[in-house]
Amino acid sequence: MFSCWTRRQKANMSKAKATQPQVIHKVIMVGSGGVGKSALTLQFMYDEFVEDYEPTKADSYRKKVVLDGEEVQIDILDTAGQEDYAAIRDNYFRSGEGFLCVFSITEQESFQATADFREQILRVKNDDNIPFLLVGNKADLEEKRQVTVDEAQQRAQQWSVPYVETSAKTRANVDKVFYDLMREIRSRKMEATRQSNGKPKKKKEKRRKCTLL
Amino acid sequence: MDEKDEVRHNVIFVVRTITLQASKASKVAMAQHGLARVLSSQGFDPDNFVSKLCQSGEEELMTMKQKVQMLSDDTAQSLKKNVYKNYSQFIETAKEISILEGEMYQLSHMLTEQKSLMSNMMEMSLVSERAVVEEPVVKEEAEENPEEETRKNLAFLLEKVEGCSSVTEVPGRQLVHNGDLVELDSETFNQIQRVHCFLLNDSLMLASWLPNRRGPVRYRFQGLYELDSLAVVNVRDAGPHKNTFKILMFPDSKIYQADSAKSKRQWLDILEETKKNKAARDKQKKEAAMLLAEQQAAAALSPVEDKKVLTDEDESEALAAMETDFLNADWLQELPEDLDMCIAQRDFEGAVDLVERVNEFLVSCPKVPAVKEFKARIDHRVKQLTEGLMSELQVSPERSLRGGPRAARRAVAQLIRLGKSAQACDLFLKNRSAIIKYNIRQIKFEGATTLYIRCLCGVFFPNLMDTGREFLKAFQEHFGCMSAFVVWAKQELQTFVDTFKRQVFGGKSNMTTIAECIHTVRQSCMELHAIGLDLDCCFEEMLEENLEKYINETREQFVEGIKYRGAEDKWRPMNHLSNKDCNKFLEETSVAGLDLSDLVYDDCFISLTMNTSHFCKTCLSLARDLLSMYTPQLDVLITNTLVEIFAAQVVHMEQTLKLQEFAGERDFIMKNAQYILEVLMGKIEQVYKDKNVDFPPQLEKVNAEYRRLKSLVKTLPAS
């Protein structure tokens, strides 16, 4: 009885996969603790600003959005600013297709830390052109600014990525960063499918065997 | 005629009553009286008997009446006795019944417990959810006793999950949490399959549900993921799919759905906590490893060994498939369940037989994972079996202590067969200690110390002896355990002696009582020689201090008494006023062992002072008591005590001899001195002889004092 159920489910799954029309773009929020990764995510997801700060462990969200007339899904992984295991952080990064590297313009250290995050992401993804946005959050707190627009711009240019200043509180540029990143991801994907077709699936099978050993 | 008739009636009545009573009286009493036999015979006709009696005349009638009267008295007496006997028997029976009742109560209690246990077990094995529900408890226990729980948990895994033997082999690994989850497709959130997740303390094991499952195996091993490379993501919003969380294990990321928000929360929290715990442990391990590395660098170990181990493992993996056939024999397959059955039925012998058989079999098997897995299952049961046996021997309040040492024999024998002789020995002796303690507590203190000590010995030493015999039988070939027994016996003796001291020296017992008590214990100690246990010197050593103190105190009192009575001594012969009283006195002294009949004059006078006769009496009884406690260790003390007492008496006599006041009594004093120093000393010498002890030279010297006093008298001026 049970086995039947399982088999049917499997059949369903493969069918579902075959007819799945929607594209999922996987976005990962990285950055030091307290810079507003979760605030940006929640603002984007639910149009609300959460004042209370509670450190995130690792949360994921999914939402249907219309990107340039096409209905897609965005999958956001809101990571912890602090993670004890480097291996686990790598696992987060591996699962992402694009990154929002967030710092707080009111905190110089968080800006410095972006370099480490960038380096790690590049190492894990082994791809210098990975969709990536440098995001300076808390732009509404102009009076407490510690990181100038210039130095942030400079770093962004150096990495050849866009720099955007946002405010999770006022919702300034919140949609922009997510949509910009999704566009980047989309164009990267299109490029990839042009180059090779159906390869990722096979790769997946192989890799899984590795972990078993 | 009327009178005669009345008498006849009366007699008939009396005879009838007596017949009734006599038939009730004990048969022994009946046999002694011919009359009783006649009266209680079956065809006895009272009318006929009385009419015959009436014909023989008044005198005969009177004697008959007397006889009947006597018979009546006797019968009444024996009836009384019987009633008392019956009564005491009744009391005893009632006591026994109350004990039995208590035991029955315990038994029924145990049975209910067992019943609930059984039903629990039934439910456990049929419905896995039970096990899941009880998880938090298991976790707590694991913290208390990690070793134990680890084995239990992993054995549980082996039973349920196919192909996870490699997982259970890691030492220190334990189950933290487990539960059913549904795996979802990470893109579409469609259900893929039902899985069962086992969170171990260092990794997460995934197992899928087995189709066509048979027996206790429910899941098939899917994968094992180290916790430190595992990223757990709380899926906050996944559209219509609630209670999901994601696990990222490179390169896979999987989404699981829990059945409730609570269950999901629990999973996330426990995963987080376990990860933290592991991080802490790893940190410790790293530090330890660094230390070890330093040490190894110093020792410069060759790396060859490691390589060897690796190849071994490879080989064994290759053999694994082949070796599983090994275990396919029917009896082997059913063995774990058979073992469970034996343990549940308390058929310990059968269980141990099975264990021995399987161990013998497994010795010849190569060490492949399948065999190891099987062995782990067996070991798990051996552990249970051992626990069962041990609890059999454990002293617990709900267990009756009225069994003899043979009651423990069964458990002990099986434990020895399982190679747990040390534990068996320890538990057996503890059990015995408790029983001895219990039995001693049953003795009631009835006032007389000697009686109590006799009872105490009657309980303690036979118990010790039984234990010894049983121990020798049970641990025949385990000589290592013998020393444990000896140590135990000494400890028990110590507690016994403590009780003994409290009773004997604690109260105001006189020396005769003490001597008797000590004598009783010594004799009991001697009986222990039969089982090759010699505790004599231990007992003496434990007693020495108290005994010496007591003897010294007695001596001081004695000397004080001599001085006190000496001061009041008027040196008059005893006058008993009448011959009768005098004879009575003589009788008394002869009971004490002194013969004064030669010293009687004028019918009622005895030519010794009251003081002297008193001294003789007490001194002789003291000497007897002391010598009945004699040991070579006490020799000097006893001799000195006697010498000092005599010296004190001599000093008293010498002083009075020198006094002008008693110049006229010198002859009489010398007579007393002669009695004390020659006759009494002779008696004491006899006591020594009776006890087979050499008469000490110091006392012989005392004997010579009489001659010294004699010569002293000559030098004194006449009155």
Interface residues (C-beta under 8 A of the other chain):
Chain A: F2 S3 T6 R7 Q9 K10 N12 M13 A16 K17 Q20 I24 M45 K57 A58 D59 S60 Y61 R62 K63 L77 D84 Y85 A87 I88 R89 D90 N91 Y92 R94 S95 K204 R207 R208 T211 L212
Chain B: D185 E187 T188 N190 Q191 I192 Q193 R194 W209 P211 N212 G223 Y225 D228 S229 L230 A231 V232 V233 N234 V235 R236 D237 A238 G239 K246 L248 M249 F250 P251 D252 S253 L268 E272 K275 K276 A279
